[in-house]
Amino acid sequence: MGDVTNSIAEEAKAPPHALAKDEREPKFVTEGVNVFYGEKQALFDVNLNIFENEVTALIGPSGCGKSTYLRTLNRMNDTIDICRVNGRVELDGTDVYSNVIDVVHLRARVGMVFQKPNPFPKSIYDNVAYGPRIHGIAAGQQEVDAIVEESLQRAGLWKEVKDRLHEAGTGLSGGQQQRLCIARAIAVQPEVILMDEPCSALDPIATARIEELIDELRQNFTIVIVTHSMQQAARVSQRTAFFHMGYLVEVGNTEKIFTTPNDQRTKDYITGRFG
């Protein structure tokens, strides 16, 4: 058994296949990223660039490091006392782990939508208005009203809630709550939206609505999505990164990753041989 375990570990350490260099300027550059939870290492030397106005999907088995990687981009790992991150993580050329970075401002630029919808225990209106108010984005009530309406429009929710803006956000259906959380995220005018399995708690109809929304939002935002569904990754993303046992195995154009991957591990995962 020990030999088999060692063999799998050694295979996971194998370097990712080299892909044709992308000449575009990345939005995020991450190089040599290692993440530790206490003594346990969760990510190993990850090199991955994120490009503007497209959806990058992170796929891989449970516990492979994809959510851990996602949280390095807006320093959500800072909320875990035993977590330690090293390597290079740059947003538009600025080191996000620099001591001079304002983490609150970073998380306004890099918003996040979580696995389970988590609206504030406030009205629909106040859920969306909260961010612009605390960040000083809106000059007055009229501007707040405009931001709330625009954000709900962009999240595909305005027509459903415009006549009950002062009802509790928690009274909405699960899919509506998730779109409210997306509206809340985009209300502070982020540049990047991180989504950590945003559809895993939703039914198929609500999932389809969120997927349509993701496709619309990428015209204005850079999106990174963690998904356990390979079908979803194939539908919504332009680039896909496959993680396994804390290593980035392969990244590239989504269609290529799903049809002619370079690495046997990627092929085995996509064809269901493990996962």
N, C-alpha and C positions, 0 to 999 in steps of 0.2 A: 504493500500500500504506500509505504514511504517513497519508493521509487516513482510511482505514478504521480504522487503529489509534487515531488521535486521536478518531474518532467513537465507538468502543467505550469508550474511556477517559472521554469526556465523559458518555456514557450511564450508565456505572457511578457517576459522581459525582452523578447526579440524586438528589434527596432521596427517601427512602422515602415511600410514600403514608401520609397520616395515617389512623389507625384510631381507633375509638371509645375514649375514655380508660377504662382499667381502674381502678376505684375501690378495688380491694383494696390492702392494704399489701404492697409487694414484700419478698421475702427478700433479694434482691440488687438494688441499683440501680447501673446502669452508665451514665454520661453522658459524652459527648465523649471516648470512649476511643480513643486512638491508640497504635499499637505500631510500633516501629522495630527492625529488625535491622541495626545499623550505619547506613548511609545509606538503606537500603531501607525504605520504609514498608509495613507489612503490614496494618494496620487504620486506617481513616479515620473518626474522629468517630462511633463507634458508641454509640447510645443504646438500651439494652435492659434491661428489668426481668425478673427471674426470680421466680416466685411459688411459695409454699409448697405442699408435698404435691401437686405435679403434675409431669409430665414435659415438659420443653421440649426439642424436637429442633432441632438446628442442621444445616441442609442447604445444599448448594451445590457447585459444581464443585471439583475438586482445586485446592489453592492459593488458595482464596477467602478464607481467614482464619478459618474456623470453629474449627479446633483452636487457633489462636493466641488467639482470644477465650476459649475454654474455659480455657486456661492462665492467663489474667489473673485468674480468679476465686479461685485458691488460690496465686497467685504462683509457679507452676511456671516461668514465664518468667525468674524470678530466677536459675535454674540456667544460663542462657545469657548469657555475658559481654557479648556485643554487643547484647543486647536492652534496650530502653528503653520504658517504659510511662508515658503521662500521661493525665489525665482523672480521672473520679470512679468509684471502685469501692467500694461500701459494702455490708457484710453486717450486716443488722439495724441500720442507721444508723451503723455504725462504719467508718471509712476503713481498708480492709485494707492500704493502702500507707503507712500512718502509721509513723513511726519507732519508735513504742512498741508496735507489734504484734509478738507472738511468732509467727514464721512456723511453727514446729513446732506450736504450738497451733492456728493457723489451718488447717493441713493436717489436723489431727485433726477439726476442725469441718467441713472441706470435703474429703472423701475423694476418691480418684481411682482409677478402673479403666482400665487402658491397653488399647491395641489388641491386643497379644499377651499371653496369660496369662504372668505373671511371678512365680510362687510363689518364696519364699525357698528356698534349699537346706537346708531343715529339714523336720522331720516335719509332717504335716497339723496336728497339735495345736499345735505351736510356731509355725506360720505365723499361726494365729488368735490365739494367746496373746501374741504378741510386742508388739503395740500396747498392749493393756491393761497389760502389765507395765511398759513404758517410760514410759507416761503416768500410772502410778500409779492406774489406774482400779480395779483389784482389790485388796482388802485381804489376801487369803490364797489358798491353793491351791484351796479349795472354790469361792471366788468366781471364780477363773480358769476352773475346770472348767465352772461354770455359764455364763460368758460364751462359752466355746468352743462348748458345746453349743447355746446359743441362737442364736449367730451362724451356725453350720452349719445349724441348723434353718431360719432365715430365708433362707439362701441355697439352700435346697432340696437340701442335700448330706448332711445328717446320716445318713439311712438307708443311704446308699451307703458311708459311711466310718466309721461308729461303731465297727466292729470292727477297724479298722486305723489308728487315730489316730496311732500312732507310726511308721507307714511314711512314706517321703518324699513330700512334696507333688508333687514333679516326676514321680512315677510314675503320677499320675492321667492320664486322657484330657484332651484339649484343653478340652472343654466343662466337665469337672469342675474342671480347673485354674482356669478363668475364674470358676466359682462359688466356688472356694476364695479367689480374690483378692477377690471381692465380700464373702465372709464376713470376710476379713481387714480390709477397709475398714470394715464396719459394726461390727466388734468394739470400736472406740474411740468408739462412739456419736456418729457425725457427724450433722450436721443436713442436709448437702447431699452428694450423691454425683455426681461428674463422671465421665462415661463417654466415652472417646475411641474410637469405632468398636469397641465391645467384642465384636462378633460377626464381624468381618471375617476372622478366622483360623479360624472354626468351620464345621462342616458344618451342613446345614439342620436336623437334629434337635436338635443342641446349641444352635443359634440360637433355635429355638422355645422351648427350656427357659429360655434367658436372657430372652427377651421376656416370657414368663409371669412370670418372677421380677421383672422391672422393674415390671410392672403391680401385683404384690403389694407391692413395696417402697415404691411412691409413697404408700401409706397412712400411712407413718411417716417418709418422707424426701422431700426435694426433689431431683429428678433432672434433670441437664442431660446430654443425649446428643448427641454428634456422630455422624452416620451418613452413609455414602455411598449408602445404600439408601432411596429415597423410600417404598418399600412399608413398610419398617420404621418410618420416621418416622410414616407414616399409622396403623400398627397400635399403636404404643406411646405416642405423645405426645398431650397435650391442647393444647399450643401449639407452633407451628413458626416458626422464624426462617430466612429465606433470605438467604444471603450471596453476594456476587458481586464479585470483584476487590477485596476488602478493605472493601467497603461493606455495611452491613445494608440490604437492599433493602425487605424487608417482613416483618412479624411479626404473628401473630394466631392465632385459633382454628384448630387443625389442619385440621378439616373444611373451613373456609372457604378456607384457603390452598390446599388441594388441589382444591377444586371451583370456587370463584369468586374467584381472587386479584385484587387491585386493580391490580397492576403487570404490565405486559406481559412484563417480564423474568422474573418468577416463572412466569407462564404458559408462556413459551417453554422454561424449564428443566424444568418438570414434564411438559410434553408431549414432551420429548426433542429439542427443536430445537437445543440446545447442551448441553455438559456433558462 
